Amino acid sequence: MHVRDDNNNDIASIRLPDSPMAQAAVELIRDAHSTLMLNHSKRVFLFATLIGEQRQVPFDEELLYVGALFHRVGLTARYRRSQNRFEIDGATAAREFLKGFGCSNDDAQEVWDAIALHSTPGIPEHKSHLVALIAAGVDTDLYGRHRSAISSAELKQILQHFPREPGFNARLLNAMAAGLKHRPHTAFGTVNADVLERLDKQYKRANFCTLLLETRWPFE
């Protein structure tokens, strides 16, 4: 079912979940994130919902909402000492949050998968509907993919409620770099390496071929 947004108004025929769990998730993320990131996360939910409706696949809107809200929380100041991939930190935080509200292990793990895999191309679309939709929602907000699922009127409404702030793309990259620079090794093999290579002058990208060819086994 569709439920209410912050202003009690439908957004592109969708209402944001407003259960106690959903409200708690919003408050938690609002305290951790900037408005830019919170709006980004809510757009991801709305885009993912519209994509799911176009595909006519079943999904749990509350789980989708929590997944969208938490998908970048691993970049926040709370994890500045973490040596995990930021996706893993966000996924684990969401899983613990959901279990705290009595969600099943299976549901909590599905959201974990969705967040952990949202930035890994080529895999989410082969997982559950929820995992695929989170990734699709992120891709839509960043790159405009899956645009056919969203009408011009729906897009206008979404951007009116949760606008892309001026310089959103550059500000998102800066937020990602800030959350990654203390754990550069986690960027290997991911799009995060692109972010650090562009914004951190001290970062040196690892190369799979070099790592493989320079490896010497003890028996060699």
Biotite code that builds the C-alpha atoms (Angstrom):
import biotite.structure as struc

atoms = struc.array([
    struc.Atom([0.000, 0.000, 0.000], chain_id="A", res_id=1, res_name="MET", atom_name="CA", element="C"),
    struc.Atom([1.022, 3.610, -0.560], chain_id="A", res_id=2, res_name="HIS", atom_name="CA", element="C"),
    struc.Atom([1.167, 5.790, 2.520], chain_id="A", res_id=3, res_name="VAL", atom_name="CA", element="C"),
    struc.Atom([1.902, 9.397, 3.397], chain_id="A", res_id=4, res_name="ARG", atom_name="CA", element="C"),
    struc.Atom([4.760, 11.762, 2.571], chain_id="A", res_id=5, res_name="ASP", atom_name="CA", element="C"),
    struc.Atom([6.077, 14.571, 4.795], chain_id="A", res_id=6, res_name="ASP", atom_name="CA", element="C"),
    struc.Atom([3.405, 16.974, 3.560], chain_id="A", res_id=7, res_name="ASN", atom_name="CA", element="C"),
    struc.Atom([0.547, 14.467, 3.536], chain_id="A", res_id=8, res_name="ASN", atom_name="CA", element="C"),
    struc.Atom([0.405, 14.737, -0.251], chain_id="A", res_id=9, res_name="ASN", atom_name="CA", element="C"),
    struc.Atom([0.769, 12.095, -2.906], chain_id="A", res_id=10, res_name="ASP", atom_name="CA", element="C"),
    struc.Atom([3.963, 12.335, -4.934], chain_id="A", res_id=11, res_name="ILE", atom_name="CA", element="C"),
    struc.Atom([3.567, 10.911, -8.422], chain_id="A", res_id=12, res_name="ALA", atom_name="CA", element="C"),
    struc.Atom([0.638, 8.798, -7.069], chain_id="A", res_id=13, res_name="SER", atom_name="CA", element="C"),
    struc.Atom([2.929, 7.424, -4.333], chain_id="A", res_id=14, res_name="ILE", atom_name="CA", element="C"),
    struc.Atom([2.859, 8.152, -0.616], chain_id="A", res_id=15, res_name="ARG", atom_name="CA", element="C"),
    struc.Atom([5.971, 7.691, 1.444], chain_id="A", res_id=16, res_name="LEU", atom_name="CA", element="C"),
    struc.Atom([5.666, 5.061, 4.191], chain_id="A", res_id=17, res_name="PRO", atom_name="CA", element="C"),
    struc.Atom([4.812, 6.590, 7.565], chain_id="A", res_id=18, res_name="ASP", atom_name="CA", element="C"),
    struc.Atom([4.739, 3.621, 9.939], chain_id="A", res_id=19, res_name="SER", atom_name="CA", element="C"),
    struc.Atom([6.691, 3.987, 13.198], chain_id="A", res_id=20, res_name="PRO", atom_name="CA", element="C"),
    struc.Atom([9.559, 2.097, 11.578], chain_id="A", res_id=21, res_name="MET", atom_name="CA", element="C"),
    struc.Atom([9.566, 4.333, 8.516], chain_id="A", res_id=22, res_name="ALA", atom_name="CA", element="C"),
    struc.Atom([9.431, 7.477, 10.637], chain_id="A", res_id=23, res_name="GLN", atom_name="CA", element="C"),
    struc.Atom([12.295, 6.229, 12.792], chain_id="A", res_id=24, res_name="ALA", atom_name="CA", element="C"),
    struc.Atom([14.355, 5.502, 9.676], chain_id="A", res_id=25, res_name="ALA", atom_name="CA", element="C"),
    struc.Atom([13.781, 9.006, 8.331], chain_id="A", res_id=26, res_name="VAL", atom_name="CA", element="C"),
    struc.Atom([14.780, 10.601, 11.648], chain_id="A", res_id=27, res_name="GLU", atom_name="CA", element="C"),
    struc.Atom([17.912, 8.481, 11.860], chain_id="A", res_id=28, res_name="LEU", atom_name="CA", element="C"),
    struc.Atom([18.982, 9.307, 8.323], chain_id="A", res_id=29, res_name="ILE", atom_name="CA", element="C"),
    struc.Atom([18.054, 12.976, 8.684], chain_id="A", res_id=30, res_name="ARG", atom_name="CA", element="C"),
    struc.Atom([20.367, 13.218, 11.696], chain_id="A", res_id=31, res_name="ASP", atom_name="CA", element="C"),
    struc.Atom([23.211, 11.466, 9.843], chain_id="A", res_id=32, res_name="ALA", atom_name="CA", element="C"),
    struc.Atom([22.889, 12.922, 6.336], chain_id="A", res_id=33, res_name="HIS", atom_name="CA", element="C"),
    struc.Atom([22.734, 16.274, 4.623], chain_id="A", res_id=34, res_name="SER", atom_name="CA", element="C"),
    struc.Atom([19.510, 17.412, 2.975], chain_id="A", res_id=35, res_name="THR", atom_name="CA", element="C"),
    struc.Atom([21.163, 16.653, -0.355], chain_id="A", res_id=36, res_name="LEU", atom_name="CA", element="C"),
    struc.Atom([21.613, 12.987, 0.583], chain_id="A", res_id=37, res_name="MET", atom_name="CA", element="C"),
    struc.Atom([18.197, 12.669, 2.197], chain_id="A", res_id=38, res_name="LEU", atom_name="CA", element="C"),
    struc.Atom([16.486, 14.035, -0.917], chain_id="A", res_id=39, res_name="ASN", atom_name="CA", element="C"),
    struc.Atom([18.613, 11.732, -3.065], chain_id="A", res_id=40, res_name="HIS", atom_name="CA", element="C"),
    struc.Atom([17.544, 8.729, -0.995], chain_id="A", res_id=41, res_name="SER", atom_name="CA", element="C"),
    struc.Atom([13.854, 9.621, -1.215], chain_id="A", res_id=42, res_name="LYS", atom_name="CA", element="C"),
    struc.Atom([14.099, 10.105, -4.982], chain_id="A", res_id=43, res_name="ARG", atom_name="CA", element="C"),
    struc.Atom([15.704, 6.665, -5.187], chain_id="A", res_id=44, res_name="VAL", atom_name="CA", element="C"),
    struc.Atom([12.699, 5.192, -3.373], chain_id="A", res_id=45, res_name="PHE", atom_name="CA", element="C"),
    struc.Atom([10.183, 6.964, -5.604], chain_id="A", res_id=46, res_name="LEU", atom_name="CA", element="C"),
    struc.Atom([11.983, 6.045, -8.819], chain_id="A", res_id=47, res_name="PHE", atom_name="CA", element="C"),
    struc.Atom([12.389, 2.451, -7.665], chain_id="A", res_id=48, res_name="ALA", atom_name="CA", element="C"),
    struc.Atom([8.689, 2.243, -6.832], chain_id="A", res_id=49, res_name="THR", atom_name="CA", element="C"),
    struc.Atom([7.658, 3.525, -10.265], chain_id="A", res_id=50, res_name="LEU", atom_name="CA", element="C"),
    struc.Atom([10.072, 1.118, -11.947], chain_id="A", res_id=51, res_name="ILE", atom_name="CA", element="C"),
    struc.Atom([8.642, -1.745, -9.917], chain_id="A", res_id=52, res_name="GLY", atom_name="CA", element="C"),
    struc.Atom([5.120, -0.768, -10.883], chain_id="A", res_id=53, res_name="GLU", atom_name="CA", element="C"),
    struc.Atom([6.060, -0.610, -14.553], chain_id="A", res_id=54, res_name="GLN", atom_name="CA", element="C"),
    struc.Atom([7.654, -4.050, -14.303], chain_id="A", res_id=55, res_name="ARG", atom_name="CA", element="C"),
    struc.Atom([4.596, -5.334, -12.417], chain_id="A", res_id=56, res_name="GLN", atom_name="CA", element="C"),
    struc.Atom([6.715, -7.100, -9.822], chain_id="A", res_id=57, res_name="VAL", atom_name="CA", element="C"),
    struc.Atom([5.843, -7.536, -6.138], chain_id="A", res_id=58, res_name="PRO", atom_name="CA", element="C"),
    struc.Atom([7.920, -5.785, -3.496], chain_id="A", res_id=59, res_name="PHE", atom_name="CA", element="C"),
    struc.Atom([7.552, -4.564, 0.064], chain_id="A", res_id=60, res_name="ASP", atom_name="CA", element="C"),
    struc.Atom([7.410, -0.767, 0.042], chain_id="A", res_id=61, res_name="GLU", atom_name="CA", element="C"),
    struc.Atom([8.613, -0.352, 3.621], chain_id="A", res_id=62, res_name="GLU", atom_name="CA", element="C"),
    struc.Atom([11.661, -2.521, 3.014], chain_id="A", res_id=63, res_name="LEU", atom_name="CA", element="C"),
    struc.Atom([12.319, -0.640, -0.215], chain_id="A", res_id=64, res_name="LEU", atom_name="CA", element="C"),
    struc.Atom([12.043, 2.654, 1.667], chain_id="A", res_id=65, res_name="TYR", atom_name="CA", element="C"),
    struc.Atom([14.480, 1.602, 4.387], chain_id="A", res_id=66, res_name="VAL", atom_name="CA", element="C"),
    struc.Atom([16.898, 0.287, 1.772], chain_id="A", res_id=67, res_name="GLY", atom_name="CA", element="C"),
    struc.Atom([16.779, 3.560, -0.144], chain_id="A", res_id=68, res_name="ALA", atom_name="CA", element="C"),
    struc.Atom([17.231, 5.646, 3.005], chain_id="A", res_id=69, res_name="LEU", atom_name="CA", element="C"),
    struc.Atom([20.210, 3.639, 4.265], chain_id="A", res_id=70, res_name="PHE", atom_name="CA", element="C"),
    struc.Atom([21.994, 3.028, 0.967], chain_id="A", res_id=71, res_name="HIS", atom_name="CA", element="C"),
    struc.Atom([24.598, 5.787, 1.505], chain_id="A", res_id=72, res_name="ARG", atom_name="CA", element="C"),
    struc.Atom([24.678, 6.012, 5.288], chain_id="A", res_id=73, res_name="VAL", atom_name="CA", element="C"),
    struc.Atom([28.053, 4.229, 5.267], chain_id="A", res_id=74, res_name="GLY", atom_name="CA", element="C"),
    struc.Atom([29.564, 7.443, 3.885], chain_id="A", res_id=75, res_name="LEU", atom_name="CA", element="C"),
    struc.Atom([28.636, 9.493, 6.947], chain_id="A", res_id=76, res_name="THR", atom_name="CA", element="C"),
    struc.Atom([30.877, 10.683, 9.786], chain_id="A", res_id=77, res_name="ALA", atom_name="CA", element="C"),
    struc.Atom([29.877, 7.727, 11.961], chain_id="A", res_id=78, res_name="ARG", atom_name="CA", element="C"),
    struc.Atom([31.984, 5.440, 9.747], chain_id="A", res_id=79, res_name="TYR", atom_name="CA", element="C"),
    struc.Atom([35.104, 7.573, 9.350], chain_id="A", res_id=80, res_name="ARG", atom_name="CA", element="C"),
    struc.Atom([37.220, 4.867, 11.030], chain_id="A", res_id=81, res_name="ARG", atom_name="CA", element="C"),
    struc.Atom([35.617, 1.905, 9.294], chain_id="A", res_id=82, res_name="SER", atom_name="CA", element="C"),
    struc.Atom([37.726, -0.217, 6.977], chain_id="A", res_id=83, res_name="GLN", atom_name="CA", element="C"),
    struc.Atom([34.723, -1.880, 5.329], chain_id="A", res_id=84, res_name="ASN", atom_name="CA", element="C"),
    struc.Atom([33.312, -0.883, 1.997], chain_id="A", res_id=85, res_name="ARG", atom_name="CA", element="C"),
    struc.Atom([30.814, 1.897, 2.697], chain_id="A", res_id=86, res_name="PHE", atom_name="CA", element="C"),
    struc.Atom([28.083, -0.235, 1.128], chain_id="A", res_id=87, res_name="GLU", atom_name="CA", element="C"),
    struc.Atom([28.699, -2.923, 3.743], chain_id="A", res_id=88, res_name="ILE", atom_name="CA", element="C"),
    struc.Atom([28.475, -0.445, 6.601], chain_id="A", res_id=89, res_name="ASP", atom_name="CA", element="C"),
    struc.Atom([25.169, 0.888, 5.311], chain_id="A", res_id=90, res_name="GLY", atom_name="CA", element="C"),
    struc.Atom([23.823, -2.586, 4.687], chain_id="A", res_id=91, res_name="ALA", atom_name="CA", element="C"),
    struc.Atom([24.735, -3.756, 8.179], chain_id="A", res_id=92, res_name="THR", atom_name="CA", element="C"),
    struc.Atom([23.216, -0.654, 9.778], chain_id="A", res_id=93, res_name="ALA", atom_name="CA", element="C"),
    struc.Atom([19.968, -1.216, 7.885], chain_id="A", res_id=94, res_name="ALA", atom_name="CA", element="C"),
    struc.Atom([19.860, -4.895, 8.827], chain_id="A", res_id=95, res_name="ARG", atom_name="CA", element="C"),
    struc.Atom([20.295, -4.139, 12.517], chain_id="A", res_id=96, res_name="GLU", atom_name="CA", element="C"),
    struc.Atom([17.722, -1.354, 12.314], chain_id="A", res_id=97, res_name="PHE", atom_name="CA", element="C"),
    struc.Atom([15.140, -3.678, 10.729], chain_id="A", res_id=98, res_name="LEU", atom_name="CA", element="C"),
    struc.Atom([15.778, -6.462, 13.209], chain_id="A", res_id=99, res_name="LYS", atom_name="CA", element="C"),
    struc.Atom([15.259, -3.942, 15.980], chain_id="A", res_id=100, res_name="GLY", atom_name="CA", element="C"),
    struc.Atom([11.744, -3.415, 14.653], chain_id="A", res_id=101, res_name="PHE", atom_name="CA", element="C"),
    struc.Atom([11.024, -7.121, 14.591], chain_id="A", res_id=102, res_name="GLY", atom_name="CA", element="C"),
    struc.Atom([11.582, -7.768, 10.882], chain_id="A", res_id=103, res_name="CYS", atom_name="CA", element="C"),
    struc.Atom([12.429, -11.308, 9.904], chain_id="A", res_id=104, res_name="SER", atom_name="CA", element="C"),
    struc.Atom([16.007, -12.360, 9.268], chain_id="A", res_id=105, res_name="ASN", atom_name="CA", element="C"),
    struc.Atom([15.119, -13.005, 5.623], chain_id="A", res_id=106, res_name="ASP", atom_name="CA", element="C"),
    struc.Atom([13.689, -9.511, 5.119], chain_id="A", res_id=107, res_name="ASP", atom_name="CA", element="C"),
    struc.Atom([16.594, -7.861, 6.923], chain_id="A", res_id=108, res_name="ALA", atom_name="CA", element="C"),
    struc.Atom([19.072, -9.864, 4.850], chain_id="A", res_id=109, res_name="GLN", atom_name="CA", element="C"),
    struc.Atom([17.338, -8.947, 1.608], chain_id="A", res_id=110, res_name="GLU", atom_name="CA", element="C"),
    struc.Atom([17.732, -5.255, 2.424], chain_id="A", res_id=111, res_name="VAL", atom_name="CA", element="C"),
    struc.Atom([21.371, -5.960, 3.352], chain_id="A", res_id=112, res_name="TRP", atom_name="CA", element="C"),
    struc.Atom([21.883, -7.479, -0.091], chain_id="A", res_id=113, res_name="ASP", atom_name="CA", element="C"),
    struc.Atom([20.175, -4.541, -1.802], chain_id="A", res_id=114, res_name="ALA", atom_name="CA", element="C"),
    struc.Atom([22.419, -1.956, -0.159], chain_id="A", res_id=115, res_name="ILE", atom_name="CA", element="C"),
    struc.Atom([25.617, -4.011, -0.375], chain_id="A", res_id=116, res_name="ALA", atom_name="CA", element="C"),
    struc.Atom([25.126, -4.591, -4.105], chain_id="A", res_id=117, res_name="LEU", atom_name="CA", element="C"),
    struc.Atom([23.601, -1.300, -5.244], chain_id="A", res_id=118, res_name="HIS", atom_name="CA", element="C"),
    struc.Atom([26.881, -0.022, -6.721], chain_id="A", res_id=119, res_name="SER", atom_name="CA", element="C"),
    struc.Atom([27.977, -3.318, -8.266], chain_id="A", res_id=120, res_name="THR", atom_name="CA", element="C"),
    struc.Atom([26.904, -3.349, -11.937], chain_id="A", res_id=121, res_name="PRO", atom_name="CA", element="C"),
    struc.Atom([25.569, -6.514, -13.497], chain_id="A", res_id=122, res_name="GLY", atom_name="CA", element="C"),
    struc.Atom([24.518, -8.365, -10.339], chain_id="A", res_id=123, res_name="ILE", atom_name="CA", element="C"),
    struc.Atom([21.475, -6.696, -8.693], chain_id="A", res_id=124, res_name="PRO", atom_name="CA", element="C"),
    struc.Atom([19.197, -7.323, -11.679], chain_id="A", res_id=125, res_name="GLU", atom_name="CA", element="C"),
    struc.Atom([19.695, -11.051, -11.202], chain_id="A", res_id=126, res_name="HIS", atom_name="CA", element="C"),
    struc.Atom([18.759, -10.990, -7.515], chain_id="A", res_id=127, res_name="LYS", atom_name="CA", element="C"),
    struc.Atom([15.363, -10.425, -5.856], chain_id="A", res_id=128, res_name="SER", atom_name="CA", element="C"),
    struc.Atom([12.970, -7.705, -7.007], chain_id="A", res_id=129, res_name="HIS", atom_name="CA", element="C"),
    struc.Atom([13.883, -5.554, -4.010], chain_id="A", res_id=130, res_name="LEU", atom_name="CA", element="C"),
    struc.Atom([17.607, -5.776, -4.717], chain_id="A", res_id=131, res_name="VAL", atom_name="CA", element="C"),
    struc.Atom([17.072, -5.022, -8.392], chain_id="A", res_id=132, res_name="ALA", atom_name="CA", element="C"),
    struc.Atom([14.800, -2.061, -7.685], chain_id="A", res_id=133, res_name="LEU", atom_name="CA", element="C"),
    struc.Atom([17.153, -0.342, -5.246], chain_id="A", res_id=134, res_name="ILE", atom_name="CA", element="C"),
    struc.Atom([19.935, -0.483, -7.824], chain_id="A", res_id=135, res_name="ALA", atom_name="CA", element="C"),
    struc.Atom([17.576, 0.682, -10.574], chain_id="A", res_id=136, res_name="ALA", atom_name="CA", element="C"),
    struc.Atom([16.399, 3.604, -8.445], chain_id="A", res_id=137, res_name="GLY", atom_name="CA", element="C"),
    struc.Atom([19.985, 4.664, -7.784], chain_id="A", res_id=138, res_name="VAL", atom_name="CA", element="C"),
    struc.Atom([20.893, 4.367, -11.467], chain_id="A", res_id=139, res_name="ASP", atom_name="CA", element="C"),
    struc.Atom([17.889, 6.469, -12.405], chain_id="A", res_id=140, res_name="THR", atom_name="CA", element="C"),
    struc.Atom([18.741, 9.278, -10.007], chain_id="A", res_id=141, res_name="ASP", atom_name="CA", element="C"),
    struc.Atom([22.416, 9.309, -10.997], chain_id="A", res_id=142, res_name="LEU", atom_name="CA", element="C"),
    struc.Atom([22.365, 8.544, -14.706], chain_id="A", res_id=143, res_name="TYR", atom_name="CA", element="C"),
    struc.Atom([18.750, 8.857, -15.839], chain_id="A", res_id=144, res_name="GLY", atom_name="CA", element="C"),
    struc.Atom([18.441, 5.157, -16.607], chain_id="A", res_id=145, res_name="ARG", atom_name="CA", element="C"),
    struc.Atom([15.011, 3.487, -16.627], chain_id="A", res_id=146, res_name="HIS", atom_name="CA", element="C"),
    struc.Atom([13.555, 6.874, -17.570], chain_id="A", res_id=147, res_name="ARG", atom_name="CA", element="C"),
    struc.Atom([10.764, 5.169, -19.524], chain_id="A", res_id=148, res_name="SER", atom_name="CA", element="C"),
    struc.Atom([9.181, 4.110, -16.219], chain_id="A", res_id=149, res_name="ALA", atom_name="CA", element="C"),
    struc.Atom([8.682, 7.738, -15.138], chain_id="A", res_id=150, res_name="ILE", atom_name="CA", element="C"),
    struc.Atom([6.414, 10.206, -16.904], chain_id="A", res_id=151, res_name="SER", atom_name="CA", element="C"),
    struc.Atom([7.335, 13.863, -17.238], chain_id="A", res_id=152, res_name="SER", atom_name="CA", element="C"),
    struc.Atom([4.550, 14.782, -14.813], chain_id="A", res_id=153, res_name="ALA", atom_name="CA", element="C"),
    struc.Atom([5.780, 12.243, -12.245], chain_id="A", res_id=154, res_name="GLU", atom_name="CA", element="C"),
    struc.Atom([9.346, 13.452, -12.566], chain_id="A", res_id=155, res_name="LEU", atom_name="CA", element="C"),
    struc.Atom([8.242, 17.058, -12.087], chain_id="A", res_id=156, res_name="LYS", atom_name="CA", element="C"),
    struc.Atom([6.350, 16.185, -8.898], chain_id="A", res_id=157, res_name="GLN", atom_name="CA", element="C"),
    struc.Atom([9.245, 14.198, -7.482], chain_id="A", res_id=158, res_name="ILE", atom_name="CA", element="C"),
    struc.Atom([11.724, 17.006, -8.129], chain_id="A", res_id=159, res_name="LEU", atom_name="CA", element="C"),
    struc.Atom([9.361, 19.572, -6.624], chain_id="A", res_id=160, res_name="GLN", atom_name="CA", element="C"),
    struc.Atom([9.242, 17.645, -3.354], chain_id="A", res_id=161, res_name="HIS", atom_name="CA", element="C"),
    struc.Atom([12.842, 16.387, -3.314], chain_id="A", res_id=162, res_name="PHE", atom_name="CA", element="C"),
    struc.Atom([14.858, 18.636, -5.628], chain_id="A", res_id=163, res_name="PRO", atom_name="CA", element="C"),
    struc.Atom([18.285, 17.982, -7.037], chain_id="A", res_id=164, res_name="ARG", atom_name="CA", element="C"),
    struc.Atom([20.192, 20.819, -5.434], chain_id="A", res_id=165, res_name="GLU", atom_name="CA", element="C"),
    struc.Atom([22.501, 22.999, -7.562], chain_id="A", res_id=166, res_name="PRO", atom_name="CA", element="C"),
    struc.Atom([25.730, 21.146, -8.188], chain_id="A", res_id=167, res_name="GLY", atom_name="CA", element="C"),
    struc.Atom([24.224, 17.847, -7.005], chain_id="A", res_id=168, res_name="PHE", atom_name="CA", element="C"),
    struc.Atom([26.562, 15.651, -9.055], chain_id="A", res_id=169, res_name="ASN", atom_name="CA", element="C"),
    struc.Atom([29.747, 17.322, -7.835], chain_id="A", res_id=170, res_name="ALA", atom_name="CA", element="C"),
    struc.Atom([28.492, 17.490, -4.246], chain_id="A", res_id=171, res_name="ARG", atom_name="CA", element="C"),
    struc.Atom([27.618, 13.805, -4.304], chain_id="A", res_id=172, res_name="LEU", atom_name="CA", element="C"),
    struc.Atom([31.116, 12.966, -5.521], chain_id="A", res_id=173, res_name="LEU", atom_name="CA", element="C"),
    struc.Atom([32.634, 15.099, -2.760], chain_id="A", res_id=174, res_name="ASN", atom_name="CA", element="C"),
    struc.Atom([30.517, 13.322, -0.137], chain_id="A", res_id=175, res_name="ALA", atom_name="CA", element="C"),
    struc.Atom([31.607, 9.979, -1.511], chain_id="A", res_id=176, res_name="MET", atom_name="CA", element="C"),
    struc.Atom([35.271, 10.967, -1.494], chain_id="A", res_id=177, res_name="ALA", atom_name="CA", element="C"),
    struc.Atom([34.997, 12.153, 2.121], chain_id="A", res_id=178, res_name="ALA", atom_name="CA", element="C"),
    struc.Atom([33.569, 8.789, 3.113], chain_id="A", res_id=179, res_name="GLY", atom_name="CA", element="C"),
    struc.Atom([36.161, 6.801, 1.178], chain_id="A", res_id=180, res_name="LEU", atom_name="CA", element="C"),
    struc.Atom([39.520, 8.525, 1.559], chain_id="A", res_id=181, res_name="LYS", atom_name="CA", element="C"),
    struc.Atom([40.351, 6.861, 4.894], chain_id="A", res_id=182, res_name="HIS", atom_name="CA", element="C"),
    struc.Atom([39.760, 3.386, 3.397], chain_id="A", res_id=183, res_name="ARG", atom_name="CA", element="C"),
    struc.Atom([41.074, 3.617, -0.169], chain_id="A", res_id=184, res_name="PRO", atom_name="CA", element="C"),
    struc.Atom([41.750, -0.123, -0.406], chain_id="A", res_id=185, res_name="HIS", atom_name="CA", element="C"),
    struc.Atom([37.979, -0.751, -0.380], chain_id="A", res_id=186, res_name="THR", atom_name="CA", element="C"),
    struc.Atom([37.606, 1.061, -3.697], chain_id="A", res_id=187, res_name="ALA", atom_name="CA", element="C"),
    struc.Atom([39.461, -1.616, -5.646], chain_id="A", res_id=188, res_name="PHE", atom_name="CA", element="C"),
    struc.Atom([37.314, -3.037, -8.441], chain_id="A", res_id=189, res_name="GLY", atom_name="CA", element="C"),
    struc.Atom([34.401, -0.630, -7.871], chain_id="A", res_id=190, res_name="THR", atom_name="CA", element="C"),
    struc.Atom([33.160, 2.745, -9.111], chain_id="A", res_id=191, res_name="VAL", atom_name="CA", element="C"),
    struc.Atom([34.501, 4.136, -5.841], chain_id="A", res_id=192, res_name="ASN", atom_name="CA", element="C"),
    struc.Atom([37.986, 3.955, -7.339], chain_id="A", res_id=193, res_name="ALA", atom_name="CA", element="C"),
    struc.Atom([36.859, 6.440, -9.994], chain_id="A", res_id=194, res_name="ASP", atom_name="CA", element="C"),
    struc.Atom([35.744, 8.849, -7.278], chain_id="A", res_id=195, res_name="VAL", atom_name="CA", element="C"),
    struc.Atom([39.034, 8.699, -5.379], chain_id="A", res_id=196, res_name="LEU", atom_name="CA", element="C"),
    struc.Atom([41.123, 8.903, -8.530], chain_id="A", res_id=197, res_name="GLU", atom_name="CA", element="C"),
    struc.Atom([39.351, 12.131, -9.441], chain_id="A", res_id=198, res_name="ARG", atom_name="CA", element="C"),
    struc.Atom([39.173, 13.814, -6.046], chain_id="A", res_id=199, res_name="LEU", atom_name="CA", element="C"),
    struc.Atom([42.017, 12.443, -3.882], chain_id="A", res_id=200, res_name="ASP", atom_name="CA", element="C"),
    struc.Atom([45.445, 13.399, -5.211], chain_id="A", res_id=201, res_name="LYS", atom_name="CA", element="C"),
    struc.Atom([47.123, 10.875, -2.900], chain_id="A", res_id=202, res_name="GLN", atom_name="CA", element="C"),
    struc.Atom([45.101, 7.946, -4.170], chain_id="A", res_id=203, res_name="TYR", atom_name="CA", element="C"),
    struc.Atom([46.839, 5.403, -6.368], chain_id="A", res_id=204, res_name="LYS", atom_name="CA", element="C"),
    struc.Atom([44.519, 2.999, -8.122], chain_id="A", res_id=205, res_name="ARG", atom_name="CA", element="C"),
    struc.Atom([45.305, -0.672, -7.723], chain_id="A", res_id=206, res_name="ALA", atom_name="CA", element="C"),
    struc.Atom([45.491, -2.693, -10.923], chain_id="A", res_id=207, res_name="ASN", atom_name="CA", element="C"),
    struc.Atom([44.363, -6.305, -11.081], chain_id="A", res_id=208, res_name="PHE", atom_name="CA", element="C"),
    struc.Atom([46.888, -7.238, -13.767], chain_id="A", res_id=209, res_name="CYS", atom_name="CA", element="C"),
    struc.Atom([49.771, -5.716, -11.829], chain_id="A", res_id=210, res_name="THR", atom_name="CA", element="C"),
    struc.Atom([48.701, -7.406, -8.598], chain_id="A", res_id=211, res_name="LEU", atom_name="CA", element="C"),
    struc.Atom([48.465, -10.759, -10.331], chain_id="A", res_id=212, res_name="LEU", atom_name="CA", element="C"),
    struc.Atom([51.695, -10.545, -12.306], chain_id="A", res_id=213, res_name="LEU", atom_name="CA", element="C"),
    struc.Atom([53.741, -9.249, -9.363], chain_id="A", res_id=214, res_name="GLU", atom_name="CA", element="C"),
    struc.Atom([52.509, -11.932, -6.980], chain_id="A", res_id=215, res_name="THR", atom_name="CA", element="C"),
    struc.Atom([55.162, -14.489, -6.059], chain_id="A", res_id=216, res_name="ARG", atom_name="CA", element="C"),
    struc.Atom([54.017, -17.684, -4.421], chain_id="A", res_id=217, res_name="TRP", atom_name="CA", element="C"),
    struc.Atom([56.329, -19.204, -1.792], chain_id="A", res_id=218, res_name="PRO", atom_name="CA", element="C"),
    struc.Atom([57.164, -22.098, -4.106], chain_id="A", res_id=219, res_name="PHE", atom_name="CA", element="C"),
    struc.Atom([58.223, -19.875, -7.013], chain_id="A", res_id=220, res_name="GLU", atom_name="CA", element="C"),
])
